[in-house]
Amino acid sequence: PEPVFYKNTEGIYLGCNRAFEEFYVTPRDKIFGHGVKDIFPEEEARIHLEADEDLFANPGTCQYELPVMAAGVRPRQAIYKKTTYPDNSGHIGGLVGVMIDVTNEREIDQMRREFVSTTAHEFQTPLAAILGFCELLQMPDEEMSGNREECLAIIHERAEFLSRLVDQFLDVSRIEAGAARAIASATGS
């Protein structure tokens, strides 16, 4: 199901699977016999060329991540894994590669970072109130401005708010865990 391709040492595509065609929304006849400059936007082609040249100079494997722009398709993020292969005489014949679309994973990571940042901010406000009113309650009666019962009521209200935030945080965590289990059982993992 992953896009797979192979090319010669001149960087000309010799073959690919249907998933590669579909990923780039490009028919086979526009891929075979063409190089990256003919298929990809300039910056993307430059990165592929540099990786390929380095791989041919230092045979083995390489891996890199790159944003992908395909005609009519939303931008995606892909990991490219490439390895050289020998020809019949034992010299480098070209490279074979596989792409892994990690767009959803990167989007989920971004949402998680935003959620954590927002949640941390949401925790700060009630915590500041709780700490401030606790300090007031620690003052001697004659130095304290305000009513102890009012301070305790505000502390209680802010603590309940924090408790609801924690419950929401745990609900999201449970939903994520349930989704991960559902995906794992659907894929047989």
C-alpha positions in Angstrom: 0.0 0.0 0.0 3.0 2.4 0.4 4.3 4.2 -2.6 7.4 2.4 -4.0 9.7 3.5 -6.8 13.1 2.8 -8.4 15.4 4.7 -10.6 18.8 4.4 -12.2 22.0 6.2 -11.3 21.0 9.1 -13.6 17.9 9.6 -11.5 15.5 8.4 -14.2 12.4 6.6 -12.9 12.4 3.0 -14.1 9.3 1.9 -12.2 6.8 2.5 -9.5 3.7 1.0 -8.0 0.1 2.3 -8.3 0.3 3.8 -4.8 3.2 6.1 -6.1 1.1 7.2 -9.1 -1.9 7.9 -6.8 0.1 9.7 -4.2 1.5 12.1 -6.8 -1.7 12.1 -8.9 0.6 11.4 -11.9 0.1 8.7 -14.5 2.8 6.1 -15.0 3.7 7.4 -18.5 4.6 10.8 -16.9 6.9 9.1 -14.4 8.7 6.3 -16.3 11.7 7.7 -18.2 11.6 11.0 -16.4 13.6 12.6 -13.6 12.5 14.4 -10.5 12.9 17.8 -12.2 10.2 16.7 -14.6 7.8 15.6 -11.9 8.2 17.6 -8.8 8.2 21.3 -7.9 11.7 22.9 -8.0 12.5 22.9 -4.3 11.2 19.3 -3.7 13.2 18.1 -6.8 16.3 19.8 -5.4 16.0 18.0 -2.1 15.5 14.6 -3.8 18.4 15.2 -6.2 20.8 16.0 -3.3 19.7 13.0 -1.3 20.1 10.7 -4.4 23.5 12.1 -5.2 24.7 11.6 -1.6 23.3 8.1 -1.6 25.1 7.2 -4.9 28.3 8.7 -3.5 27.9 6.8 -0.2 26.0 3.6 -1.1 23.7 2.1 1.5 20.5 3.7 2.8 19.1 7.1 3.6 16.0 8.5 5.1 14.5 12.0 5.1 11.2 13.8 5.7 9.8 16.2 3.2 6.6 18.2 2.6 5.0 17.0 -0.6 3.0 19.2 -3.0 1.0 17.2 -5.6 -1.3 18.9 -8.1 -4.8 19.3 -6.7 -4.0 17.6 -3.4 -3.5 19.2 0.0 0.1 19.5 1.2 1.3 16.3 2.9 4.3 15.2 4.9 6.2 12.1 3.8 9.2 10.1 5.0 11.4 8.8 2.1 13.5 5.6 2.7 15.9 4.8 -0.1 18.6 2.2 -0.6 21.0 1.5 -3.5 20.9 -1.8 -5.4 23.7 -3.4 -7.5 23.5 -4.1 -11.2 24.6 -7.5 -12.8 28.3 -6.4 -12.6 28.1 -5.5 -8.9 28.2 -1.8 -9.4 25.5 0.5 -8.2 22.6 0.1 -10.6 20.3 2.6 -9.0 18.1 3.1 -6.0 14.8 1.8 -4.7 12.6 3.8 -2.4 9.5 3.8 -0.3 7.4 6.7 0.9 5.5 6.8 4.1 2.7 9.4 4.4 3.0 10.8 7.9 0.7 13.7 7.4 -1.9 12.5 9.9 0.7 11.8 12.5 2.2 15.3 12.1 -1.2 16.9 12.3 -2.0 14.9 15.5 1.4 15.9 17.0 0.6 19.6 16.2 -2.9 19.3 17.8 -1.3 17.6 20.9 1.2 20.4 21.3 -1.5 23.1 21.0 -3.7 21.2 23.4 -0.9 20.9 26.0 0.0 24.6 25.6 -3.7 25.7 26.0 -4.2 23.3 28.9 -1.1 24.6 30.7 -2.4 28.1 30.3 -5.8 27.1 31.6 -4.3 25.6 34.7 -2.2 28.7 35.5 -5.2 31.1 36.2 -7.0 29.0 38.8 -3.7 27.9 40.4 -2.7 31.5 40.8 -6.0 32.3 42.5 -5.7 29.3 44.8 -2.1 30.1 45.8 -2.9 33.8 46.3 -5.9 33.1 48.6 -3.9 30.4 50.5 -1.3 33.1 51.2 -4.0 35.4 52.5 -5.4 32.7 54.8 -1.9 32.2 56.3 -1.8 35.8 57.5 -2.7 36.7 61.0 -6.3 37.8 61.4 -5.4 41.4 62.1 -3.3 41.7 58.9 -5.7 39.9 56.6 -8.0 42.0 54.4 -11.1 40.1 53.5 -13.2 37.3 54.9 -11.8 33.9 55.5 -15.0 32.2 54.4 -14.9 34.2 51.1 -11.3 33.1 50.5 -12.1 29.5 51.2 -15.1 29.7 48.8 -12.9 31.1 46.0 -10.3 28.4 46.6 -13.0 25.7 46.5 -14.5 27.2 43.3 -11.0 27.3 41.6 -10.2 23.8 42.8 -13.5 22.5 41.3 -12.6 24.2 38.0 -9.2 22.5 38.0 -10.9 19.2 38.7 -13.2 19.6 35.7 -10.1 20.5 33.5 -8.4 17.4 34.7 -11.5 15.3 33.9 -11.6 16.8 30.4 -7.9 16.1 30.0 -8.4 12.5 31.0 -11.4 12.1 28.7 -9.3 13.2 25.7 -6.6 10.7 26.8 -9.2 7.9 27.0 -10.6 8.8 23.6 -7.0 8.7 22.1 -6.3 5.4 23.8 -9.6 3.9 22.5 -8.9 5.2 19.0 -5.4 3.7 19.1 -6.8 0.4 20.2 -9.4 0.5 17.4 -6.8 1.2 14.8 -4.5 -1.6 16.2 -7.3 -4.1 16.1 -8.3 -3.0 12.6 -4.8 -3.4 11.3 -4.2 -6.7 13.2 -1.3 -5.1 15.3 
